[in-house]
Amino acid sequence: MIENVSVGFIGFGEAGFEIAKGLRSEGVRRMFLYDIAHTDLLENRAAETGVEVTRGLKALAENSDWILSVVPPGVSLEVSRKLLGHLQPGQFYLDLTSSFPEDMKSAAAMVKASGAHFVDGAMMGALPVHGHKVLIYVAGNQAETVARRLNAIGMNVKAVGREAGQASAVKLILSVATKGFGSLLAEMLLASHYFDVDDAVLEALELFYTKGLRAYIDRSVGSSAIYAGRRVVEMEASAKLLEQIGVDPIMTAATVARLKWLDSLELPAFFKGKVPGGYREVLAAWEEMGLFAKMPKRTSSG
């Protein structure tokens, strides 16, 4: 029964508040929190969601079947260490901080000795928009169980791996594109507004995605494998234009460097001049060329 589920939050900023508010609407009544910062805002949020404020991690752990850590990433491992002495066998500890994967592995190793279950989690959307329904990726040896049970109380959780750190890796890797694209847009808009062509540039940009993101990725990665060399010339011209109007082409210069790297792989010869059908063919080529073999061996969290 949902009414019997007990959830504890370590940290009660925006993430904890939005999840608790949603769980309350689903019928979860037993919720607790511990936050080192005891503010009027925290008290107001606790009152609004019906979450009981505890005096420490010990009290939180004693009252919670599920413990959700939503503290800043920089202190997540420290919080895990402090919680260790209070965890109970069979308890679920879900770290939603999207911390560095190696930190998640370290936390998983520590928690394993207590008999509790550690799960690495990453929230993949905006909490104010999606609330407790935000997509959460989880990883760890109990990830499937966690996804099933949390979905039963109204959440939106998906298992993506059995090793702690894999969910956080997804979030950080995705940020390479999402945050990188945002930075590229900043450079683009500075230039488009200077030339008073905002609408024309954005209209043209939108055309690249008319068949959807996956189709664009296939076209972009596939064609870059063959045409990286000629694109270097175009992007160097773009960088020169930005410099002429007083914009430091930070992201554009990085794109030039990455295209030069792609060109150095001599993929046109590998594919005999034919544009590959999509990104998977390019990944397979990189595998065959030994690029991934040069990377550090990935260690398991156990």
C-alpha positions in Angstrom: 0.0 0.0 0.0 1.3 3.5 -0.9 0.3 4.9 2.5 2.8 2.5 4.2 5.7 3.6 2.0 8.2 5.8 3.9 10.6 8.1 2.0 13.4 10.1 3.5 15.1 13.0 1.7 18.6 14.1 2.4 18.6 17.7 1.2 15.4 19.5 0.5 16.0 22.0 -2.3 14.1 22.2 -5.5 14.5 18.5 -6.3 13.4 17.2 -3.0 10.6 19.6 -2.7 9.1 18.8 -6.1 9.4 15.1 -5.7 7.9 15.2 -2.3 5.0 17.3 -3.5 4.3 14.8 -6.3 4.5 11.8 -4.0 2.1 13.5 -1.6 -0.4 13.8 -4.4 0.0 10.1 -5.2 -0.9 9.2 -1.6 2.5 8.9 0.1 2.0 10.2 3.6 5.2 9.1 5.5 8.0 11.4 4.4 11.0 12.7 6.3 13.8 15.1 5.6 17.2 16.1 6.9 18.9 19.2 5.6 22.0 20.8 7.1 20.6 24.2 6.2 17.5 24.9 8.4 15.8 27.8 6.8 12.3 29.4 6.8 12.1 28.2 3.2 12.7 24.7 4.2 10.1 24.8 7.0 7.6 26.2 4.5 8.3 23.6 2.0 8.1 20.8 4.6 4.7 22.1 5.8 3.4 22.4 2.2 4.3 18.8 1.4 3.7 17.2 4.8 7.3 16.1 5.2 8.6 15.8 8.8 11.9 17.5 9.5 14.3 15.2 11.4 17.2 16.3 13.6 19.8 14.2 11.9 20.7 11.3 9.5 20.1 8.7 12.2 16.5 9.7 12.7 16.0 9.9 9.0 17.4 6.4 8.4 15.3 4.9 11.2 12.1 6.2 9.7 12.7 5.6 6.0 12.4 2.5 3.8 13.7 4.6 0.9 16.4 7.3 1.3 16.8 9.8 -1.6 19.9 11.9 -1.6 19.3 15.2 -3.4 22.3 17.2 -2.1 24.8 19.1 -4.4 27.1 16.6 -6.2 30.2 18.0 -4.5 29.1 16.6 -1.1 27.3 13.4 -2.1 30.2 11.1 -1.2 30.6 12.8 2.2 26.9 12.4 2.9 27.2 8.7 2.0 30.0 8.2 4.5 28.1 10.0 7.3 25.0 7.9 6.5 26.8 4.5 6.6 26.5 3.8 10.3 22.7 4.4 10.2 21.7 2.3 7.2 19.8 -0.9 7.7 19.8 -4.2 5.8 17.3 -4.2 2.9 17.0 -0.4 2.9 17.2 1.4 -0.4 19.6 4.4 -0.8 19.1 6.3 -4.0 21.7 8.9 -4.8 20.1 11.4 -7.3 23.0 13.8 -7.3 24.5 12.9 -10.7 27.9 12.9 -9.1 31.1 11.7 -10.9 30.7 7.9 -11.7 33.8 7.0 -9.7 32.2 8.6 -6.6 29.0 6.6 -7.2 31.1 3.4 -7.4 32.9 4.3 -4.1 29.5 4.9 -2.4 28.1 1.6 -3.7 31.1 -0.3 -2.3 30.7 1.4 1.1 26.9 0.8 1.3 27.2 -2.8 0.3 28.8 -3.7 3.6 25.7 -2.4 5.5 23.3 -4.8 3.7 21.4 -1.8 2.3 21.0 -1.4 -1.5 22.7 1.5 -3.2 21.4 2.8 -6.5 22.9 5.6 -8.7 20.3 7.9 -10.2 20.2 10.8 -12.6 17.2 13.1 -13.2 16.8 13.8 -16.9 14.5 16.9 -16.9 13.4 20.0 -15.2 11.8 19.4 -11.8 9.6 22.5 -11.8 8.1 21.2 -15.2 7.8 17.5 -14.5 7.8 17.2 -10.7 8.0 13.6 -9.4 7.2 12.4 -13.0 10.6 13.6 -14.2 12.5 10.8 -16.0 15.0 9.3 -13.6 17.7 6.9 -14.9 19.0 4.4 -12.3 21.9 2.0 -12.2 23.1 -0.6 -9.8 22.5 -4.3 -9.0 19.0 -3.4 -7.7 18.1 -0.9 -10.5 15.3 -3.0 -12.0 13.7 -3.5 -8.6 14.0 0.2 -7.7 12.4 1.2 -11.0 9.5 -1.2 -10.6 8.7 -0.2 -7.0 9.1 3.6 -7.4 7.0 3.5 -10.6 4.3 1.8 -8.5 4.1 4.9 -6.4 3.8 7.2 -9.3 7.4 8.0 -10.3 9.0 7.7 -13.7 12.1 5.6 -13.2 14.0 3.6 -15.8 16.9 1.2 -15.2 19.9 1.8 -17.6 22.5 -0.5 -16.1 23.6 -2.8 -13.3 26.7 -0.9 -12.3 26.6 2.2 -10.0 27.9 5.2 -11.9 26.2 4.3 -15.2 23.2 6.6 -14.7 25.4 9.5 -13.6 27.6 8.8 -16.7 24.5 9.2 -18.9 23.8 12.6 -17.4 27.3 13.9 -17.7 27.8 12.6 -21.2 24.4 14.1 -22.3 25.6 17.4 -20.9 28.4 17.4 -23.4 25.8 17.9 -26.1 23.0 19.8 -24.3 25.2 22.3 -22.5 27.6 22.5 -25.4 24.7 23.3 -27.8 23.6 26.0 -25.5 27.1 27.6 -25.6 27.2 27.2 -29.4 23.8 29.0 -29.6 25.2 31.9 -27.6 27.9 32.4 -30.2 25.4 32.0 -33.0 22.9 34.5 -31.6 25.6 37.1 -30.9 26.5 37.0 -34.5 22.9 36.7 -35.9 21.7 39.7 -33.9 24.7 41.8 -34.9 23.7 41.3 -38.6 20.0 41.6 -37.8 19.2 38.1 -39.2 17.9 36.3 -36.1 14.7 35.0 -37.7 16.4 33.8 -40.9 19.2 32.0 -39.0 16.7 30.3 -36.6 14.4 29.3 -39.4 17.3 27.7 -41.3 18.5 25.9 -38.1 15.0 24.5 -37.5 15.1 22.8 -41.0 17.9 20.6 -39.9 15.6 18.9 -37.4 12.4 18.5 -39.5 12.8 14.7 -39.6 13.6 14.4 -35.8 16.7 14.4 -33.7 17.8 10.8 -34.4 17.6 11.4 -38.2 19.7 14.5 -37.7 22.3 12.6 -35.7 22.6 10.0 -38.4 23.0 12.6 -41.1 25.4 14.8 -39.1 27.7 12.1 -37.8 27.6 10.1 -41.0 28.4 13.1 -43.3 31.1 14.5 -40.9 33.0 11.2 -41.2 33.4 12.0 -44.9 33.4 15.7 -45.2 35.2 16.8 -42.0 38.1 18.3 -44.0 35.9 20.6 -46.1 33.9 21.6 -43.0 37.1 22.8 -41.3 37.4 25.5 -44.0 33.8 26.6 -43.4 34.2 26.7 -39.6 37.4 28.6 -39.8 35.6 31.2 -41.9 32.8 31.3 -39.2 35.4 31.8 -36.5 37.0 34.6 -38.5 33.6 36.3 -38.9 33.0 36.1 -35.1 36.4 37.6 -34.4 35.7 40.5 -36.9 32.6 41.5 -34.9 34.3 41.2 -31.5 33.0 37.8 -30.5 35.6 35.3 -29.0 34.8 32.1 -31.1 35.4 29.8 -28.1 33.0 27.0 -29.2 33.5 27.5 -32.9 37.3 27.1 -32.5 36.7 23.9 -30.5 34.5 22.7 -33.4 37.4 23.3 -35.8 39.7 21.3 -33.6 37.2 18.4 -33.4 36.7 18.4 -37.2 40.5 18.4 -37.7 40.6 15.3 -35.5 37.9 13.6 -37.5 39.7 14.4 -40.7 42.9 12.9 -39.3 41.1 9.5 -39.0 40.9 9.2 -42.8 37.4 7.9 -42.7 36.7 8.7 -46.4 39.2 6.0 -47.3 37.7 3.6 -44.7 34.2 4.1 -46.2 35.5 4.3 -49.8 34.1 7.8 -50.1 30.5 6.8 -49.4 28.6 8.5 -46.6 27.8 6.0 -43.9 24.2 5.3 -43.2 24.2 6.6 -39.6 26.1 7.1 -36.4 26.2 3.3 -35.6 28.4 2.7 -38.7 30.8 5.4 -37.6 31.0 3.9 -34.1 31.7 0.5 -35.6 34.5 2.1 -37.7 36.0 3.7 -34.6 35.8 0.3 -32.9 37.6 -1.3 -35.8 40.3 1.4 -35.8 41.0 0.7 -32.2 39.9 4.1 -30.8 38.1 2.6 -27.8 40.9 0.2 -27.1 43.1 3.2 -26.3 40.7 4.4 -23.5 41.2 3.4 -19.9 39.5 0.1 -19.0 36.2 0.6 -17.4 36.0 -0.9 -13.9 32.9 -2.5 -12.4 31.3 -1.3 -9.2 30.7 -4.9 -8.2 
